[in-house]
Amino acid sequence: MSIDLKQLKYFLAVAEEKSFSRAAERLHISQPPLSQQIMKLESELGVRLFARTTRSFELTVAGKALMQEASDLLGRMRMAVDTIRQIDRGEVGRLRVGIVGSAMWGPIPGLLEQFQSQFPRVTWTIHELGPDEQWDALRGKQIDVGFWREPKRDEDELKHANLRQDLCFQENYCVAVNAQHPLSRKDSIALTDIAGEPLLTLHLDQSAEPRYLVQCCVNAGFQPTIFQEAAEPQTLLAMVGAGLGVALMPETTARIGWPGVRFLPIKRNPPSANLYITYPIQDDAPVVRAFLKIVNPEGE
């Protein structure tokens, strides 16, 4: 049996118009090939679909049944084609986003809100992971994109992992100090002003970011005194608020009111807190492409 969708489309037109001439006009074809297709369909099915007399033109019982089935089938086909096209445009699917915790104080919530507004049928999830964990998750295809801060990954390392890293948001680090600390009375400070202060930092063995900040201090001319390490930036800020030390934090952290904490800009050569997005370069995922256009509308 060889029945194609065109035959069913022609049959429906004739059944709905109850006229070969009107159906041919609707389909923008001449009547003879339309009649031939209907006869071929009847031959393939081995049934009569129309009861024709000189005075009437009616569907047979088999024809009425086929009309319902063909209508349902073509409707499902149109829906399937529409869904496939939406998937190709990134309008349907799933997006798994890896982030470092401090990224949620910056542009990420706004990007996600915009993405949700433009692509409401995409399901997205947030996975709060450190940079090293995101690196492993990207290579293991457990997340689709990842956001983390300086330092940027080496280009050869990215190429070897089939990943790309683009600058997403530029900002600097500032110094979080207790509101009662003598430094809090200043509008801005030099990085060397915290040389003798107990430094609170994220775990040095869990990502390159805190090691980068320590190196920035060394480059400024002093070896910082690390007092405590923590897993989350909010833990550092709680300790700053308790007067246990100072911490280097992204400037966007100051948008949130932290009790007992002041955020001081760094005057000269502040450490970079630039936020990068990392994603596979050989995985042609439409949802990822759609998200990247939100993140960087002027990109490629």
C-alpha atoms as one frame of an Amber mdcrd trajectory, in Angstrom:
protein
   0.000   0.000   0.000   1.351   3.415  -1.018  -0.685   6.330   0.328   0.912
   9.745   0.710  -0.111  12.891   2.536  -0.876  14.689  -0.721  -3.574  12.146
  -1.533  -5.147  12.619   1.882  -4.992  16.404   1.456  -6.738  16.113  -1.927
  -9.353  13.748  -0.506 -10.150  16.128   2.373 -10.564  19.040  -0.017 -13.084
  17.076  -2.109 -14.887  15.761   0.982 -15.167  19.238   2.533 -16.163  21.024
  -0.677 -18.434  18.168  -1.857 -17.314  19.085  -5.350 -14.343  18.115  -7.487
 -14.373  21.440  -9.300 -14.460  23.553  -6.147 -11.788  21.334  -4.531  -9.557
  21.690  -7.609  -9.976  25.471  -7.481  -9.123  25.465  -3.744  -6.008  23.358
  -4.359  -4.963  25.433  -7.411  -4.829  22.400  -9.696  -6.940  21.215 -12.612
  -9.731  18.734 -12.048  -8.397  15.701 -14.040  -5.269  15.095 -11.884  -7.392
  15.574  -8.766  -9.846  12.914  -9.936  -6.921  10.616 -10.758  -5.480  10.965
  -7.256  -8.834  10.166  -5.641  -9.273   7.084  -7.840  -5.728   5.987  -6.994
  -6.497   6.406  -3.279  -9.660   4.336  -3.603  -7.704   1.686  -5.470  -4.992
   1.571  -2.788  -7.578   1.274  -0.001  -9.805  -1.129  -1.927 -12.949   0.846
  -0.976 -15.251   3.429  -2.494 -14.986   6.782  -0.766 -17.718   8.640  -2.644
 -21.170   7.597  -3.761 -21.682   9.373  -7.076 -24.915   9.630  -8.986 -26.172
  12.091 -11.545 -27.987  14.026  -8.786 -25.898  13.512  -5.621 -22.333  13.491
  -4.353 -21.969  11.959  -0.916 -19.309  10.273   1.202 -19.661   6.576   1.769
 -19.419   5.175   5.316 -15.744   4.388   4.595 -15.293   7.900   3.203 -16.724
   9.503   6.345 -14.405   7.412   8.496 -11.382   8.352   6.355 -12.366  12.025
   6.488 -12.113  11.990  10.295  -8.903   9.975  10.363  -7.244  12.020   7.612
  -8.209  15.272   9.317  -6.679  14.067  12.595  -3.552  12.754  10.879  -2.876
  15.939   8.906  -3.539  18.020  12.025  -0.979  16.000  13.983   1.474  16.305
  11.122   1.102  20.098  11.062   1.658  20.189  14.827   4.731  17.960  14.503
   6.221  20.167  11.776   5.522  23.289  13.829   7.160  21.740  16.918  10.218
  20.682  14.906  10.575  24.212  13.549  10.216  25.660  17.067  12.897  23.272
  18.324  15.204  24.357  15.505  14.636  28.000  16.486  15.396  27.188  20.124
  11.822  27.899  21.209  11.269  24.459  22.733  13.663  22.389  24.814  15.724
  22.398  27.997  18.597  24.607  29.125  20.842  23.766  32.101  22.751  26.789
  33.375  25.765  26.539  35.677  26.611  29.610  37.773  28.875  30.751  40.565
  26.822  32.129  43.453  27.967  35.745  43.095  26.780  35.820  39.461  23.170
  36.026  40.677  23.905  39.482  42.133  24.823  40.749  38.667  23.252  40.452
  35.212  22.221  36.774  35.244  18.685  37.195  36.710  17.917  39.833  34.059
  19.224  37.589  31.270  17.124  34.680  32.503  14.022  36.876  32.759  14.529
  38.055  29.180  15.092  34.495  27.982  11.954  33.316  29.813   9.953  36.115
  28.208  11.153  35.402  24.668  11.190  31.594  24.938   8.412  30.647  27.390
   8.313  27.019  26.205  11.947  26.361  27.146  12.499  24.740  30.538  15.641
  26.020  32.257  17.336  25.076  35.503  20.065  26.719  37.590  22.985  24.678
  38.917  25.092  26.552  41.464  28.598  25.148  41.030  32.145  26.359  41.416
  34.232  27.003  38.272  36.037  23.646  38.424  32.747  21.799  38.945  31.199
  23.644  36.004  34.208  22.765  33.854  33.708  19.065  34.581  29.924  19.349
  34.127  30.322  21.015  30.720  32.704  18.333  29.513  30.358  15.662  30.883
  27.343  17.314  29.175  25.617  17.720  32.545  25.106  21.452  31.942  24.743
  23.376  28.682  26.382  26.701  29.603  28.415  27.899  32.562  29.093  31.297
  34.136  32.182  32.016  36.206  34.656  34.822  36.811  38.325  35.547  36.244
  40.752  34.128  35.548  39.807  33.181  32.003  40.634  29.621  30.952  43.641
  29.069  28.698  42.654  29.032  25.003  44.483  25.756  24.313  42.716  24.135
  27.253  39.342  25.391  25.973  40.090  24.147  22.448  41.115  20.719  23.714
  37.815  20.450  25.630  35.792  21.697  22.601  34.583  24.650  24.657  34.456
  28.383  24.054  34.539  31.166  26.651  33.177  34.651  25.932  33.170  37.779
  28.063  29.651  38.353  29.361  29.895  41.175  31.893  32.727  43.477  32.976
  33.230  44.558  36.573  35.927  44.762  39.233  36.429  43.480  42.731  35.935
  45.805  45.684  36.768  45.369  49.378  34.045  44.406  51.849  34.834  45.720
  55.327  32.956  45.854  58.602  30.933  49.054  58.957  32.842  49.880  62.166
  36.292  49.333  60.653  38.468  52.472  60.302  38.712  51.835  56.528  34.918
  52.105  56.221  35.166  55.889  56.617  36.956  56.142  53.259  35.230  56.474
  49.882  37.806  54.229  48.199  41.018  52.453  49.154  44.148  50.998  47.593
  44.526  47.237  47.542  47.613  47.621  49.749  45.408  49.156  52.479  44.292
  45.634  53.432  47.849  44.283  53.626  47.682  43.838  57.383  44.035  42.767
  57.558  42.798  39.171  58.038  41.539  38.124  54.607  38.397  36.009  54.222
  38.303  34.032  50.982  36.608  31.213  49.146  38.326  27.825  49.402  41.678
  28.108  47.644  41.654  24.470  46.543  38.225  24.575  44.859  38.739  27.085
  42.044  41.250  29.415  40.447  39.280  32.553  41.400  40.481  32.924  45.044
  44.024  31.977  43.988  43.844  34.706  41.355  42.864  37.250  44.047  45.766
  36.188  46.262  48.107  36.639  43.301  46.666  40.133  42.711  47.607  40.997
  46.283  51.110  39.625  45.726  51.399  41.668  42.517  50.382  44.758  44.507
  53.305  44.157  46.850  52.091  42.116  49.819  51.319  38.544  50.837  47.774
  38.505  52.271  47.057  36.940  55.636  44.268  34.428  55.037  42.214  34.053
  58.188  39.298  31.853  57.074  38.077  30.093  53.922  34.437  29.372  53.040
  32.421  27.694  50.303  29.920  30.500  49.634  30.348  34.286  49.203  27.444
  35.012  51.565  29.344  33.164  54.299  32.289  35.503  53.766  30.000  38.521
  54.039  28.459  37.203  57.243  31.953  36.941  58.711  32.798  40.465  57.501
  29.618  41.699  59.190  30.760  40.021  62.410  34.089  41.863  62.246  36.220
  38.807  61.540  38.096  40.224  58.565  37.822  41.737  55.086  36.922  40.124
  51.767  37.377  40.870  48.085  33.947  40.768  46.417  32.531  41.643  42.979
  31.207  45.208  42.863  27.676  44.025  42.095  27.589  42.462  45.561  27.070
  45.995  46.903  23.583  46.007  45.323  22.411  43.832  48.206  22.126  45.339
  51.668  24.439  43.315  53.918  24.085  44.208  57.633  27.238  45.711  59.079
  29.160  45.653  55.787  30.531  48.455  53.584  31.855  47.968  50.061  34.829
  50.109  49.084  36.031  50.578  45.478  39.723  49.923  44.825  41.481  53.015
  43.466  44.205  51.664  41.196  44.449  48.410  39.249  41.521  46.650  40.933
  41.353  42.895  40.375  39.003  42.017  37.529  35.720  40.308  38.409  34.748
  39.869  34.751  32.037  37.272  34.224  32.449  34.773  31.374  30.039  32.373
  29.713  31.443  28.992  28.663  29.703  26.620  26.246  30.399  23.771  23.768
  31.473  24.847  20.289  30.577  21.622  18.466  27.183  20.930  20.057  24.643
  22.478  17.676  21.925  22.918  20.306  19.275  25.440  19.147  18.308  26.309
  22.738  21.928  27.202  23.540  22.147  29.316  20.374  18.986  31.154  21.386
  20.346  31.820  24.870  23.680  33.069  23.511  21.789  35.629  21.401  20.221
  36.946  24.616  23.593  37.089  26.350  25.375  38.674  23.385  22.837  40.048
  20.873  25.647  41.528  18.734  27.631  38.273  18.612  28.018  35.929  15.697
